[in-house]
């Protein structure tokens, strides 16, 4: 039997083909493998980008970037208002009586029989000519006038009792009250009456009948 020039075996490929064998085509790289490679590459890029961001941002990994130094607190400026002219001051006008003039009377309702200088009909209970009275009174036993010397503003007391008269300098006068000291005798006078003390002992209590204080 003739085998040809190859020793009778002929083409090996032809022999296998003749026996029913089919050669598989070259399929190349699997799509699943490609997808996994792409996904891995993306993850690597994301990781690299994250690391680069952490390294490049202020403060590094910790993120504690030094903030701007806080400025020290300064007191608020005080605005002063400058006045071109000083504020006006309140003006108080004080009227003083002329020298020698009688002080103004706060009550002109003198008792009957009296005027601005004391009792008209009793010279011993009346001020010196032209001197004004600061107090006029009459008790059940006596009459009096406390006068003002216009030259120096000092008080003096003139009173009468039973026809006898007395004049005392510098009595103490405070509104409707007066105290007259004559040695060891003291007259305490108010709208209710006159109390007379001698040596600190009350010797006379005279109710007031008429009273006026200027």
C-alpha positions as CSV (number, residue, x, y, z in Angstrom):
1,X,0.0,0.0,0.0
2,X,1.6,3.3,-1.0
3,X,1.9,5.9,1.9
4,X,3.3,8.8,-0.2
5,X,6.6,10.5,0.4
6,X,5.9,11.2,4.1
7,X,6.3,7.6,5.1
8,X,2.6,6.9,4.7
9,X,1.3,9.1,7.5
10,X,0.5,12.1,5.3
11,X,-0.6,15.4,7.0
12,X,-1.1,14.9,10.6
13,X,-3.7,17.7,10.7
14,X,-5.6,16.0,7.9
15,X,-5.5,12.9,9.8
16,X,-7.1,14.4,12.9
17,X,-9.6,16.2,10.8
18,X,-10.5,13.1,9.2
19,X,-11.3,11.5,12.5
20,X,-14.0,14.1,13.5
21,X,-11.9,16.6,15.6
22,X,-12.8,20.4,15.3
23,X,-10.1,23.0,16.1
24,X,-11.4,25.6,18.8
25,X,-11.0,29.2,17.8
26,X,-8.8,31.5,19.9
27,X,-11.2,33.3,22.3
28,X,-8.7,36.0,23.6
29,X,-9.1,37.8,27.1
30,X,-12.3,37.1,29.1
31,X,-14.7,40.2,29.5
32,X,-15.1,39.5,33.2
33,X,-11.4,39.8,33.6
34,X,-11.3,43.1,31.7
35,X,-14.0,44.5,33.9
36,X,-12.2,43.5,37.1
37,X,-9.0,45.2,35.8
38,X,-10.8,48.4,35.0
39,X,-12.6,48.5,38.4
40,X,-9.3,47.9,40.2
41,X,-7.7,50.7,38.2
42,X,-10.5,53.1,39.2
43,X,-10.2,52.2,42.9
44,X,-6.4,52.7,42.7
45,X,-7.0,56.2,41.2
46,X,-9.5,57.1,43.8
47,X,-7.2,56.0,46.6
48,X,-4.3,57.9,45.2
49,X,-6.4,61.0,44.8
50,X,-7.6,60.8,48.4
51,X,-4.1,60.4,49.7
52,X,-2.9,63.4,47.6
53,X,-5.8,65.5,49.0
54,X,-5.0,64.6,52.6
55,X,-1.3,65.4,52.0
56,X,-1.9,68.7,50.2
57,X,-4.6,70.2,52.3
58,X,-3.7,72.7,55.1
59,X,-2.8,70.9,58.3
60,X,-1.9,67.6,56.6
61,X,-3.7,64.4,57.7
62,X,-4.9,66.0,61.0
63,X,-6.5,68.9,59.3
64,X,-5.6,71.3,62.2
65,X,-4.7,74.2,60.0
66,X,-3.4,77.2,62.0
67,X,-6.1,79.8,61.9
68,X,-5.5,83.5,61.8
69,X,-4.4,84.8,65.2
70,X,-7.3,86.4,67.0
71,X,-6.8,90.1,67.3
72,X,-6.7,91.5,70.9
73,X,-9.9,93.2,72.0
74,X,-9.7,96.9,72.0
75,X,-12.0,99.2,74.0
76,X,-14.6,100.9,71.9
77,X,-13.6,104.5,71.1
78,X,-15.2,107.1,73.3
79,X,-16.7,110.0,71.4
80,X,-16.5,113.3,73.3
81,X,-18.9,116.1,72.4
82,X,-17.2,119.4,72.1
83,X,-19.2,122.4,73.0
84,X,-18.5,125.6,71.3
85,X,-20.0,127.5,74.3
86,X,-20.4,126.2,77.9
87,X,-23.9,125.1,78.9
88,X,-26.0,127.8,80.4
89,X,-26.2,127.8,84.2
90,X,-29.4,128.5,86.1
91,X,-29.4,132.1,87.3
92,X,-30.9,132.6,90.8
93,X,-31.7,136.2,91.7
94,X,-31.7,137.0,95.4
95,X,-33.4,140.3,96.5
96,X,-32.1,141.8,99.7
97,X,-33.7,144.7,101.4
98,X,-32.0,148.1,101.2
99,X,-30.0,149.1,104.3
100,X,-32.4,150.7,106.9
101,X,-35.5,149.2,105.2
102,X,-37.9,147.0,107.2
103,X,-37.8,143.3,106.3
104,X,-40.8,142.1,104.3
105,X,-43.6,140.9,106.5
106,X,-45.1,137.4,105.8
107,X,-48.3,138.4,107.5
108,X,-49.8,141.8,107.8
109,X,-52.7,140.8,110.0
110,X,-51.4,142.6,113.1
111,X,-53.5,142.3,116.3
112,X,-56.0,145.0,117.0
113,X,-54.2,148.0,118.5
114,X,-50.9,147.1,116.9
115,X,-49.0,147.9,113.8
116,X,-45.6,146.9,112.2
117,X,-43.7,148.2,115.1
118,X,-45.7,146.8,118.0
119,X,-48.5,148.1,120.3
120,X,-49.6,151.6,119.4
121,X,-50.9,152.6,122.9
122,X,-48.1,150.9,124.9
123,X,-44.7,152.6,124.3
124,X,-43.0,150.0,126.5
125,X,-44.2,147.2,124.3
126,X,-43.3,149.0,121.1
127,X,-40.2,149.1,118.9
128,X,-38.0,152.2,118.6
129,X,-39.1,154.6,116.0
130,X,-38.9,153.1,112.5
131,X,-37.8,149.6,113.7
132,X,-39.9,146.7,112.5
133,X,-41.3,144.1,114.8
134,X,-40.6,140.4,114.2
135,X,-43.2,139.2,116.8
136,X,-46.0,140.9,118.6
137,X,-48.0,139.4,121.5
138,X,-50.3,140.0,124.4
139,X,-50.9,137.5,127.3
140,X,-53.3,137.7,130.2
141,X,-50.7,139.6,132.2
142,X,-48.3,141.4,129.8
143,X,-47.7,142.8,126.3
144,X,-44.5,142.6,124.2
145,X,-42.8,143.2,120.9
146,X,-39.7,141.6,119.6
147,X,-38.0,144.1,117.3
148,X,-35.3,144.1,114.6
149,X,-32.5,146.7,114.5
150,X,-32.2,147.4,110.7
151,X,-28.7,148.7,111.1
152,X,-27.2,145.3,112.2
153,X,-30.1,142.9,112.0
154,X,-30.1,142.0,115.7
155,X,-33.2,141.4,117.7
156,X,-34.3,143.1,120.9
157,X,-37.2,142.5,123.3
158,X,-39.5,145.2,124.7
159,X,-42.3,144.2,127.1
160,X,-44.5,145.6,129.8
161,X,-46.4,144.1,132.7
162,X,-48.4,146.0,135.4
163,X,-47.0,149.4,134.2
164,X,-43.3,148.2,134.4
165,X,-41.3,147.9,131.2
166,X,-38.2,145.9,130.2
167,X,-35.9,145.8,127.3
168,X,-33.6,142.8,126.6
169,X,-31.0,142.5,123.8
170,X,-30.4,139.5,121.6
171,X,-33.4,137.2,122.1
172,X,-33.4,133.9,120.2
173,X,-36.1,133.9,117.5
174,X,-37.0,130.8,115.4
175,X,-40.2,131.2,113.4
176,X,-43.1,131.3,115.9
177,X,-40.9,130.7,118.9
178,X,-38.7,133.0,120.9
179,X,-36.5,132.7,124.0
180,X,-35.6,135.9,126.0
181,X,-32.9,135.6,128.7
182,X,-32.7,138.4,131.2
183,X,-30.0,137.4,133.7
184,X,-31.5,134.3,135.5
185,X,-35.0,135.0,134.2
186,X,-36.0,133.4,130.9
187,X,-39.2,134.1,128.8
188,X,-40.2,131.2,126.6
189,X,-42.7,132.5,124.0
190,X,-44.9,130.6,121.4
191,X,-48.4,131.1,120.0
192,X,-49.8,129.2,123.0
193,X,-48.5,131.5,125.7
194,X,-45.5,132.8,127.7
195,X,-43.7,130.7,130.3
196,X,-41.4,132.6,132.7
197,X,-38.6,130.7,134.5
198,X,-36.3,132.0,137.2
199,X,-33.3,130.0,138.1
200,X,-34.8,127.1,136.1
201,X,-38.0,127.1,138.1
202,X,-41.3,128.0,136.4
203,X,-42.7,131.1,138.1
204,X,-45.4,132.2,135.6
205,X,-47.6,130.5,133.0
206,X,-49.5,133.2,130.9
207,X,-51.8,132.0,128.1
208,X,-51.6,134.0,124.9
209,X,-54.5,136.3,124.0
210,X,-53.1,137.9,120.8
211,X,-50.1,136.8,118.7
212,X,-48.4,137.7,115.5
213,X,-45.1,136.6,114.0
214,X,-43.7,138.1,110.8
